[in-house]
Each structure stands twice: as structure tokens, then as C-alpha cells.
Amino acid sequence: MALVLYGVPNCDTVKKARAWLAEHSVPHQFHDFKKQGVPSDRLDAWIREVGWERLLNRKGTTWRKLDAAAQDSARDAAGAKSLMIEHPSVIKRPVVEWSGQTTVGFDAAQWALLAGR
């Protein structure tokens, strides 16, 4: 099964990640958070595997535009999950499901090891 890359197409990091995968001929599926939403069951799995703190992007524009009450709601896994479903752009991107492992963000060296390149 091909790996799945989750994100939004206009994100610079997602563009870089998709280009890397294409350049290294790594078959993958792209799941667009904007068009397809955030799959709740996958989000639960990511939270278990990498932690909600790693998934929640507190440095991005979307986070900065949220009001204080919305930001404060993300103080635990349940609150962060609700916020990520409502505002997919607060998820650090890309999230990639490799065979047996999930990564968050783009790291070419790590990806080369995971892809066997």
C-alpha cells in the first residue's frame, strides 16, 4: 500500500514534501484536509502515536488568528482534537502515514531512511 500524505496543497512544506516524493519515485496518496476534511479516526491514531502537542501548530497563521478562548480550548488531547477538526490548518503539516509509522513535518533525511532511498 502506498503511503498517505495529509495536508493542504497550498502549504509550502506540503509542496516541498510532495516534490520530494515525486523526485524519489515514492508512490503515495494525497489527502487534502480542505477538500476531504480531517479523518477523525486517523487523528485519534496520530494523537496516540505522536502526541497532540506535536500535531498542533502553535506557530502558524491560523493559530495566531484564533481568539484566546479557541486557543485555550486546546489544553488537552480532546480539546486539541476538536480544534484540529474545526480548523484543519492548525495541524502541523504534512502528516505522513508510512508503513507502520507516522511522521509530522518534512525531514528529507528521515524520509530517505523511511522510503529506503
C-alpha positions as CSV (number, residue, x, y, z in Angstrom):
1,M,0.0,0.0,0.0
2,A,1.2,3.5,-0.9
3,L,1.9,5.9,1.9
4,V,-0.6,8.7,2.6
5,L,0.4,12.3,2.8
6,Y,-2.1,14.6,4.6
7,G,-2.1,18.3,4.3
8,V,-3.3,21.3,2.2
9,P,-2.0,21.8,-1.3
10,N,-1.0,25.4,-0.9
11,C,1.2,24.8,2.1
12,D,4.9,25.4,1.2
13,T,6.1,22.5,3.3
14,V,3.5,20.2,1.7
15,K,4.6,21.3,-1.7
16,K,8.2,20.5,-0.8
17,A,7.2,17.1,0.6
18,R,5.2,16.2,-2.5
19,A,8.0,17.3,-4.8
20,W,10.5,15.1,-2.7
21,L,8.2,12.1,-3.0
22,A,7.8,12.6,-6.8
23,E,11.6,13.1,-7.3
24,H,12.3,9.9,-5.4
25,S,9.5,8.0,-7.1
26,V,7.8,7.2,-3.9
27,P,4.2,6.2,-4.6
28,H,1.7,8.0,-2.4
29,Q,-1.8,9.2,-2.0
30,F,-2.6,12.8,-1.1
31,H,-5.4,13.6,1.4
32,D,-6.4,17.3,1.2
33,F,-7.7,18.5,4.6
34,K,-9.5,21.4,2.9
35,K,-11.5,19.2,0.5
36,Q,-11.7,15.9,2.3
37,G,-11.6,17.1,5.9
38,V,-9.7,15.6,8.8
39,P,-10.4,11.9,9.3
40,S,-11.3,11.6,12.9
41,D,-10.2,8.0,13.3
42,R,-6.8,8.9,11.8
43,L,-6.5,11.9,14.0
44,D,-7.0,9.7,17.0
45,A,-4.3,7.4,15.8
46,W,-1.9,10.3,15.2
47,I,-2.6,11.7,18.7
48,R,-1.8,8.2,20.2
49,E,1.4,7.8,18.1
50,V,3.0,11.3,18.0
51,G,1.0,13.2,20.6
52,W,-1.4,16.1,20.2
53,E,1.3,18.6,21.2
54,R,3.4,17.6,18.1
55,L,0.4,17.8,15.8
56,L,-0.9,21.2,17.0
57,N,0.9,24.0,15.1
58,R,1.0,27.0,17.5
59,K,3.3,28.9,15.2
60,G,1.2,29.2,12.1
61,T,-1.1,32.0,10.9
62,T,-4.3,30.0,11.6
63,W,-3.3,29.7,15.3
64,R,-2.4,33.3,15.6
65,K,-5.8,34.3,14.1
66,L,-7.8,32.3,16.7
67,D,-9.3,34.1,19.6
68,A,-7.9,33.4,23.1
69,A,-10.8,31.1,24.0
70,A,-10.3,28.9,21.0
71,Q,-6.5,28.7,21.7
72,D,-7.2,27.9,25.4
73,S,-9.5,25.1,24.4
74,A,-6.5,23.2,23.1
75,R,-5.0,22.4,26.6
76,D,-5.5,18.6,26.3
77,A,-5.9,15.9,23.7
78,A,-9.7,16.2,23.5
79,G,-9.7,20.0,23.1
80,A,-6.9,19.9,20.6
81,K,-8.6,17.3,18.6
82,S,-11.8,19.3,18.4
83,L,-9.9,22.4,17.4
84,M,-8.0,20.5,14.7
85,I,-11.2,19.1,13.2
86,E,-12.8,22.5,13.2
87,H,-9.6,24.3,11.9
88,P,-7.5,21.8,9.9
89,S,-4.9,24.4,9.2
90,V,-3.7,24.2,12.8
91,I,-2.4,20.7,12.2
92,K,1.4,20.8,11.6
93,R,2.0,19.6,8.0
94,P,2.5,17.3,6.4
95,V,1.3,14.3,8.4
96,V,2.5,11.1,6.6
97,E,1.5,7.6,7.3
98,W,4.4,5.4,6.3
99,S,4.2,1.6,6.6
100,G,4.0,1.3,10.4
101,Q,5.0,4.8,11.3
102,T,3.6,8.3,11.2
103,T,5.7,11.4,10.8
104,V,4.8,15.1,11.2
105,G,6.6,17.8,9.2
106,F,9.2,17.3,6.4
107,D,12.7,16.0,7.1
108,A,14.4,14.8,3.9
109,A,17.0,12.7,5.8
110,Q,14.4,10.9,7.8
111,W,12.2,10.4,4.8
112,A,15.1,8.9,2.8
113,L,15.5,6.3,5.6
114,L,11.8,5.5,5.8
115,A,11.5,5.3,2.0
116,G,14.6,3.2,1.7
117,R,16.3,5.8,-0.6
